[in-house]
Amino acid sequence: MESQATLAVPDHAAEPLKAPPSGHGMPPDAVLRQRIAVEYRYDVHFTHGAFAAENRTLADVLAQDHGTGPHRVYVVVEEQVRDSWPGLVSDIRAYARAHAAQFSLAADPLIARGGEEAKNRPELVAQVQASLNDAGIDRHSYVLCIGGGALQDAVGFAAATAHRGVRMVRLPTTVLAQNDSGVGVKNAINAFGKKNFLGTFAPPFAVINDARFLETLPPRERVAGMSEAVKVALIRDAEFFGWLRRNSRALSAGDAGALQYLIRRCAELHLRHIGTSGDPFEFGSARPLDFGHWAAHRLESMTGYRLRHGEAVAIGMAIDTLYSELAGYLAPGTAGAVLGLLRDLGLPLWDEALREEDAVLRGLEEFREHLGGELTVTLLRGIGQGFEVHRMDERLVRRAIHQLDPARAA
C-alpha cells in the first residue's frame, strides 16, 4: 500500500506561507491531499474433492499467511449443500485433523439456509457476526463459506463488517457462484424491497471452485447459472459465444467436461474485467458486467424471487438484445441467434410478470439509483461488442417485451 500526503497552497496566495509566532497552526484555506493505493490479490482455484485428506488446496490457501499456525477458521455451510452431502461436516472435521498445522476449527460449522432467503433475512448477517464474536475470530482468522452465491453474499457482508474485515475464503457450490458472483469483489443483502441495497466491496482472500459440488445440483440450478456465461460472451468474447452455441446440447444435458470449461472461461473473463477495467469498486456509473440486469433485478423483486437470478438475467438479456436490434445497433437477425442459444440451454425467455410493463420499466430508475449518477445501460453492437447508453426508449422496451410474449406470437 502506498500513502502520500501533501500540503496544497491555494494559487491565489500572494505571499509564501509563514508560520504564526507560536510555531503552530495552519492557514485556514490550506488543503491536505491524501492518495492511497492498495493492491489486492486473490487466487481462484479449481479442484475436485476439496475436503479429501490428500487434497492440499485449502490447506495451502490458509498457509499463504506466513504467520504461526494453525489458522483458526469459522465455517458456514449452506443447509441444502449439507443435505446433498450428508458426510460434509464430518469431512470438514477430518480435513482439519489431517491438516492440523494449517487448519483449526474455531467452532462447530454453522448451518444456514441459502437461496435468496439468505439475502432477504438481515438476522442471518447478525447471527454470523455474533458467532464470529463468540468464537473469538480476529483479522488473522478466516471465514470459510460453503454454499451458493446468495449465501456467499450474506456471509461475505458479515465477514467484511466484523473487525472492519475478516479474511473470507469462498467455496461456491453452484454454477452461477463458481463462474460469476463467487469470483467477484462484492457482497450484499436485499433491503427496502431492493436488490443488493446493503453491501460492501470486499475482495475474498481466495476462492476454491470444487467441481464435486456441482454433481448434485438440480438441473434448474445448473442451467440458471449458465446465463452469466452467455452474458459475458455477448459483451466480451464472440468466440466464446460460438463455443456456447456449438456445445449447447452437451451443456443442457449436464456434460461435466463442457460445464467445467464454461465455468473456467466465464470466471476468467470476469476476473479480467475486474482487474483491467480501472473501476473494480464501481465508483463510476458504468457496469458492463450487469448486461441484462436492470430488468433482471426488477423481475426478481416482482416475482418474490420465484425466478432464480440466472433465469431473470436470461429474460433481461433477451429484452436488451431485442432492444439493441430494434434501436438499430445490432444487425437484423442477431437477436434470433442469442434467443436461440438461451432457449437451447433451457433458459426462460418469458415470465408472466412482464405483462406488468410499467412495473418492469421502474427497474430503469432503480438501476440508475443503485449505480448513482446517470443511467448507464450496456447494449450490443454485435456479438462480443458491448457498449453503453444513458437513455432507454420506453416505447422500444415495450416492443421488445411484446416480441417475447408467447400469447402475441400465437
C-alpha positions as CSV (number, residue, x, y, z in Angstrom):
1,M,0.0,0.0,0.0
2,E,1.3,3.5,-0.9
3,S,0.3,6.6,1.1
4,Q,1.3,10.1,0.3
5,A,0.0,13.3,1.9
6,T,0.9,16.8,0.6
7,L,0.0,20.3,1.6
8,A,-1.6,22.3,-1.2
9,V,-1.3,26.0,-1.2
10,P,-4.1,28.0,-2.9
11,D,-2.9,29.5,-6.2
12,H,-4.1,33.0,-5.2
13,A,-1.7,33.1,-2.2
14,A,0.4,36.2,-2.8
15,E,3.0,35.6,-0.1
16,P,4.8,32.5,1.0
17,L,3.2,30.8,3.9
18,K,4.7,31.9,7.2
19,A,4.2,30.0,10.5
20,P,2.5,32.0,13.2
21,P,4.7,33.3,16.0
22,S,3.8,30.3,18.2
23,G,5.2,27.9,15.5
24,H,1.8,26.2,15.4
25,G,-1.3,26.3,13.2
26,M,-2.2,26.2,9.5
27,P,-3.6,28.7,7.1
28,P,-7.4,28.4,7.2
29,D,-7.6,27.8,3.4
30,A,-4.9,25.1,3.2
31,V,-5.7,21.6,1.9
32,L,-4.1,18.3,2.9
33,R,-4.3,16.0,0.0
34,Q,-4.1,12.2,0.6
35,R,-3.8,9.5,-2.0
36,I,-3.7,5.8,-1.1
37,A,-3.1,2.9,-3.5
38,V,-4.0,-0.5,-2.2
39,E,-3.2,-3.7,-4.1
40,Y,-5.5,-6.7,-3.8
41,R,-4.6,-10.2,-4.8
42,Y,-6.8,-13.3,-4.6
43,D,-6.5,-16.6,-6.5
44,V,-9.3,-18.7,-7.9
45,H,-8.5,-22.4,-7.5
46,F,-10.2,-25.2,-9.5
47,T,-10.2,-28.6,-7.9
48,H,-12.3,-31.7,-7.2
49,G,-12.9,-33.0,-3.7
50,A,-11.6,-30.1,-1.7
51,F,-12.1,-31.9,1.7
52,A,-10.3,-35.2,0.7
53,A,-7.4,-35.5,3.1
54,E,-4.9,-35.8,0.2
55,N,-6.2,-32.5,-1.4
56,R,-4.0,-29.7,-0.2
57,T,-5.7,-26.8,-1.9
58,L,-7.5,-25.4,1.1
59,A,-4.5,-26.1,3.4
60,D,-2.2,-24.3,1.0
61,V,-4.6,-21.3,0.8
62,L,-4.5,-21.0,4.6
63,A,-0.7,-21.4,4.6
64,Q,-0.4,-18.3,2.4
65,D,-0.4,-16.4,5.7
66,H,3.1,-16.9,6.8
67,G,2.2,-16.3,10.5
68,T,2.3,-19.0,13.0
69,G,-0.3,-21.7,12.5
70,P,-2.7,-23.3,12.8
71,H,-5.1,-20.7,11.5
72,R,-8.5,-20.5,13.1
73,V,-11.3,-21.0,10.6
74,Y,-15.0,-20.4,11.2
75,V,-17.1,-22.4,8.7
76,V,-20.6,-21.6,7.4
77,V,-22.3,-24.4,5.3
78,E,-25.5,-24.0,3.3
79,E,-28.2,-26.2,4.6
80,Q,-29.1,-27.6,1.1
81,V,-25.5,-28.4,0.4
82,R,-25.2,-30.3,3.8
83,D,-28.4,-32.2,2.9
84,S,-27.0,-33.2,-0.5
85,W,-23.7,-34.2,1.0
86,P,-24.6,-35.8,4.4
87,G,-21.0,-36.5,5.3
88,L,-19.7,-33.0,4.6
89,V,-19.4,-31.7,8.2
90,S,-17.6,-34.9,9.2
91,D,-15.3,-34.5,6.1
92,I,-14.5,-30.9,7.2
93,R,-13.6,-32.0,10.7
94,A,-11.5,-34.9,9.4
95,Y,-9.7,-32.5,7.0
96,A,-8.9,-30.1,9.9
97,R,-7.4,-33.0,11.8
98,A,-5.4,-34.1,8.7
99,H,-4.0,-30.6,8.2
100,A,-3.8,-29.5,11.8
101,A,-0.6,-27.5,11.1
102,Q,-2.7,-25.1,9.0
103,F,-6.3,-25.6,9.9
104,S,-8.1,-25.3,13.3
105,L,-11.9,-25.2,13.5
106,A,-12.9,-22.2,15.7
107,A,-16.3,-23.7,16.4
108,D,-18.7,-26.3,15.0
109,P,-19.8,-25.3,11.5
110,L,-22.8,-23.1,11.3
111,I,-25.6,-24.5,9.0
112,A,-27.6,-21.7,7.3
113,R,-30.4,-21.5,4.8
114,G,-29.2,-20.4,1.4
115,G,-31.0,-19.1,-1.7
116,E,-32.4,-15.6,-1.9
117,E,-33.9,-16.1,1.6
118,A,-30.3,-15.7,2.9
119,K,-30.2,-12.2,1.4
120,N,-33.7,-11.3,2.5
121,R,-33.1,-12.1,6.2
122,P,-31.0,-9.4,7.9
123,E,-31.0,-11.7,11.0
124,L,-28.6,-14.1,9.2
125,V,-25.9,-11.4,9.0
126,A,-26.4,-10.6,12.7
127,Q,-26.2,-14.3,13.5
128,V,-22.9,-14.7,11.7
129,Q,-21.5,-11.6,13.2
130,A,-22.5,-12.8,16.7
131,S,-21.0,-16.2,16.0
132,L,-17.7,-14.7,14.9
133,N,-17.6,-12.7,18.1
134,D,-18.4,-15.7,20.3
135,A,-15.7,-17.8,18.5
136,G,-13.1,-15.1,19.1
137,I,-12.5,-14.6,15.3
138,D,-10.0,-11.9,14.6
139,R,-8.4,-10.3,11.5
140,H,-5.9,-13.1,11.2
141,S,-8.6,-15.8,11.3
142,Y,-10.7,-16.9,8.4
143,V,-14.3,-17.3,7.5
144,L,-14.9,-20.2,5.1
145,C,-18.3,-20.2,3.4
146,I,-19.5,-23.3,1.5
147,G,-22.7,-22.6,-0.5
148,G,-24.3,-20.8,-3.4
149,G,-24.0,-17.1,-4.4
150,A,-26.7,-15.7,-2.2
151,L,-25.2,-17.3,1.0
152,Q,-21.8,-16.1,-0.1
153,D,-23.1,-12.6,-0.4
154,A,-24.7,-12.6,3.0
155,V,-21.8,-14.2,4.8
156,G,-19.3,-12.1,2.9
157,F,-21.2,-9.0,4.1
158,A,-21.0,-10.2,7.7
159,A,-17.3,-11.0,7.4
160,A,-16.5,-7.7,5.8
161,T,-18.1,-5.8,8.6
162,A,-16.7,-7.8,11.5
163,H,-13.5,-6.1,12.8
164,R,-13.7,-4.0,9.6
165,G,-12.9,-7.1,7.6
166,V,-12.1,-10.7,8.3
167,R,-10.5,-12.8,5.7
168,M,-13.1,-14.6,3.6
169,V,-12.4,-17.9,1.7
170,R,-15.3,-18.7,-0.7
171,L,-16.1,-22.2,-1.7
172,P,-19.0,-21.7,-4.1
173,T,-21.2,-24.7,-4.8
174,T,-23.3,-23.6,-7.8
175,V,-22.6,-22.9,-11.5
176,L,-23.6,-19.2,-11.0
177,A,-21.4,-18.7,-8.0
178,Q,-18.4,-20.5,-9.5
179,N,-18.5,-18.6,-12.7
180,D,-19.7,-15.2,-11.6
181,S,-20.7,-13.9,-8.2
182,G,-18.3,-16.1,-6.2
183,V,-15.2,-14.8,-8.0
184,G,-16.1,-11.1,-7.8
185,V,-15.5,-8.4,-5.2
186,K,-19.0,-7.6,-4.0
187,N,-21.1,-8.7,-1.0
188,A,-24.7,-7.6,-0.3
189,I,-28.1,-8.3,1.1
190,N,-31.5,-7.1,-0.1
191,A,-33.3,-4.3,1.9
192,F,-36.2,-2.0,1.5
193,G,-37.6,-4.1,-1.4
194,K,-34.4,-3.5,-3.4
195,K,-31.8,-5.9,-4.6
196,N,-28.4,-5.6,-3.0
197,F,-29.2,-2.4,-1.2
198,L,-26.9,-3.1,1.7
199,G,-23.4,-4.3,1.0
200,T,-19.6,-3.9,0.6
201,F,-16.8,-4.1,-1.8
202,A,-14.5,-6.6,-0.2
203,P,-12.4,-9.0,-2.3
204,P,-12.1,-12.5,-0.9
205,F,-8.8,-13.9,0.4
206,A,-9.3,-16.8,-2.0
207,V,-11.9,-18.7,-4.0
208,I,-11.9,-22.5,-4.3
209,N,-14.2,-23.9,-7.1
210,D,-14.8,-27.6,-6.3
211,A,-16.4,-29.3,-9.3
212,R,-17.6,-32.1,-7.0
213,F,-20.4,-30.0,-5.5
214,L,-21.9,-29.5,-9.0
215,E,-22.7,-33.2,-9.2
216,T,-25.8,-32.9,-7.0
217,L,-27.2,-29.6,-8.4
218,P,-30.8,-29.8,-9.6
219,P,-31.0,-29.3,-13.4
220,R,-32.8,-26.0,-12.9
221,E,-30.0,-24.5,-10.8
222,R,-27.3,-25.8,-13.1
223,V,-29.0,-24.3,-16.2
224,A,-29.7,-21.0,-14.5
225,G,-26.1,-20.5,-13.8
226,M,-25.2,-20.7,-17.5
227,S,-26.9,-17.4,-18.2
228,E,-23.9,-15.4,-16.8
229,A,-21.7,-17.2,-19.3
230,V,-23.9,-16.1,-22.2
231,K,-23.8,-12.6,-20.7
232,V,-20.1,-12.3,-20.6
233,A,-19.7,-13.9,-24.0
234,L,-22.2,-11.4,-25.5
235,I,-20.3,-8.3,-24.2
236,R,-16.7,-9.6,-24.3
237,D,-16.0,-12.7,-26.4
238,A,-17.6,-13.7,-29.7
239,E,-15.5,-16.8,-29.9
240,F,-16.8,-18.0,-26.5
241,F,-20.4,-17.3,-27.7
242,G,-19.7,-19.5,-30.7
243,W,-18.4,-22.3,-28.4
244,L,-21.6,-22.0,-26.3
245,R,-23.8,-22.4,-29.4
246,R,-21.8,-25.5,-30.6
247,N,-22.0,-27.1,-27.1
248,S,-25.4,-26.0,-26.0
249,R,-26.8,-29.6,-26.3
250,A,-24.0,-31.0,-24.1
251,L,-24.4,-28.2,-21.6
252,S,-28.1,-28.5,-21.3
253,A,-27.6,-32.3,-20.7
254,G,-25.1,-31.5,-17.9
255,D,-21.9,-32.8,-19.5
256,A,-19.3,-32.3,-16.8
257,G,-16.4,-31.5,-19.2
258,A,-18.4,-28.9,-21.1
259,L,-19.7,-27.4,-17.8
260,Q,-16.2,-27.1,-16.4
261,Y,-14.9,-25.3,-19.5
262,L,-17.9,-22.9,-19.3
263,I,-17.2,-22.1,-15.7
264,R,-13.5,-21.6,-16.1
265,R,-13.8,-19.4,-19.2
266,C,-16.6,-17.3,-17.7
267,A,-14.6,-16.8,-14.4
268,E,-11.5,-15.8,-16.4
269,L,-13.4,-13.2,-18.3
270,H,-15.0,-11.8,-15.2
271,L,-11.6,-11.6,-13.4
272,R,-10.1,-9.9,-16.4
273,H,-12.7,-7.2,-16.3
274,I,-12.3,-6.7,-12.6
275,G,-8.6,-6.5,-12.9
276,T,-8.4,-4.3,-16.0
277,S,-11.5,-2.1,-16.1
278,G,-9.9,0.6,-13.9
279,D,-13.1,0.7,-11.8
280,P,-13.3,-2.6,-9.8
281,F,-15.2,-1.0,-7.0
282,E,-17.7,0.7,-9.4
283,F,-17.1,4.4,-8.5
284,G,-18.3,5.3,-11.9
285,S,-21.8,4.7,-13.4
286,A,-20.8,2.0,-16.0
287,R,-21.3,-1.6,-15.1
288,P,-20.9,-3.7,-18.3
289,L,-21.0,-7.0,-16.3
290,D,-24.6,-6.1,-15.5
291,F,-25.8,-6.5,-19.0
292,G,-29.5,-7.5,-18.8
293,H,-29.6,-6.9,-15.1
294,W,-31.7,-3.7,-14.9
295,A,-34.8,-5.8,-15.8
296,A,-33.5,-9.0,-14.0
297,H,-33.3,-7.3,-10.6
298,R,-36.8,-5.8,-11.1
299,L,-38.2,-9.2,-12.2
300,E,-36.7,-11.0,-9.2
301,S,-38.4,-8.5,-6.8
302,M,-41.7,-8.6,-8.7
303,T,-41.8,-12.4,-8.6
304,G,-40.9,-12.6,-4.9
305,Y,-37.7,-14.3,-6.1
306,R,-39.6,-17.1,-7.6
307,L,-37.4,-16.5,-10.6
308,R,-33.8,-17.6,-10.0
309,H,-31.2,-14.9,-10.6
310,G,-29.9,-16.6,-13.7
311,E,-33.4,-17.1,-15.1
312,A,-34.2,-13.4,-14.6
313,V,-30.8,-12.4,-16.2
314,A,-31.7,-14.6,-19.2
315,I,-35.0,-12.7,-19.7
316,G,-33.3,-9.4,-19.1
317,M,-30.7,-10.2,-21.7
318,A,-33.4,-11.2,-24.2
319,I,-35.1,-7.8,-23.7
320,D,-31.9,-5.8,-24.1
321,T,-30.7,-7.8,-27.1
322,L,-34.1,-7.3,-28.9
323,Y,-33.9,-3.6,-27.9
324,S,-30.4,-3.4,-29.4
325,E,-31.8,-4.7,-32.7
326,L,-34.9,-2.6,-32.6
327,A,-32.8,0.5,-32.0
328,G,-30.6,-0.2,-35.0
329,Y,-27.5,-1.0,-33.0
330,L,-27.5,-4.7,-33.8
331,A,-27.7,-6.3,-37.2
332,P,-31.1,-7.8,-38.1
333,G,-31.3,-11.5,-37.2
334,T,-28.6,-11.3,-34.5
335,A,-31.1,-11.3,-31.7
336,G,-32.6,-14.5,-33.0
337,A,-29.2,-16.3,-32.6
338,V,-29.0,-15.0,-29.0
339,L,-32.5,-16.0,-28.1
340,G,-31.9,-19.4,-29.8
341,L,-28.9,-20.1,-27.6
342,L,-30.8,-19.1,-24.4
343,R,-33.6,-21.4,-25.4
344,D,-31.3,-24.3,-26.4
345,L,-29.7,-24.1,-22.9
346,G,-33.1,-24.4,-21.3
347,L,-33.3,-20.8,-20.0
348,P,-36.6,-18.9,-19.9
349,L,-37.4,-16.1,-22.2
350,W,-40.7,-15.1,-20.7
351,D,-42.4,-14.7,-17.3
352,E,-46.0,-13.5,-16.7
353,A,-44.6,-10.7,-14.6
354,L,-43.6,-9.0,-17.9
355,R,-47.2,-8.2,-18.5
356,E,-46.9,-5.5,-15.8
357,E,-44.9,-3.4,-18.2
358,D,-45.0,-0.2,-16.1
359,A,-43.7,-2.0,-13.1
360,V,-40.9,-3.6,-15.1
361,L,-39.9,-0.2,-16.5
362,R,-39.5,1.2,-13.0
363,G,-36.4,-1.1,-12.9
364,L,-34.6,1.5,-15.0
365,E,-34.8,4.2,-12.3
366,E,-33.9,1.7,-9.6
367,F,-30.9,0.7,-11.6
368,R,-29.8,4.3,-12.0
369,E,-30.3,4.9,-8.3
370,H,-28.2,1.8,-7.5
371,L,-25.4,2.9,-9.8
372,G,-25.5,6.5,-8.8
373,G,-25.1,9.3,-11.3
374,E,-26.7,9.0,-14.7
375,L,-28.4,5.9,-16.0
376,T,-25.9,3.7,-17.8
377,V,-27.1,0.5,-19.5
378,T,-25.0,-1.9,-21.6
379,L,-26.3,-2.8,-25.0
380,L,-24.9,-4.7,-28.0
381,R,-23.4,-3.5,-31.3
382,G,-22.5,-7.1,-32.2
383,I,-21.7,-10.4,-30.6
384,G,-18.9,-9.7,-28.1
385,Q,-19.3,-6.0,-28.5
386,G,-21.0,-4.3,-25.6
387,F,-21.4,-0.5,-25.4
388,E,-23.1,1.9,-23.1
389,V,-26.1,4.2,-23.5
390,H,-27.6,6.7,-21.0
391,R,-31.1,6.6,-22.2
392,M,-33.6,3.9,-23.0
393,D,-36.6,4.5,-25.3
394,E,-39.5,3.0,-23.3
395,R,-41.5,2.5,-26.4
396,L,-38.8,0.2,-27.8
397,V,-38.5,-1.6,-24.4
398,R,-42.2,-2.3,-24.6
399,R,-41.9,-3.6,-28.2
400,A,-39.0,-5.9,-27.1
401,I,-41.2,-7.3,-24.3
402,H,-44.1,-7.8,-26.7
403,Q,-41.9,-9.8,-29.1
404,L,-41.1,-12.2,-26.2
405,D,-44.8,-12.6,-25.3
406,P,-45.9,-16.1,-26.4
407,A,-49.5,-15.0,-26.4
408,R,-48.8,-12.4,-29.0
409,A,-46.7,-14.8,-31.1
410,A,-49.6,-17.4,-31.2
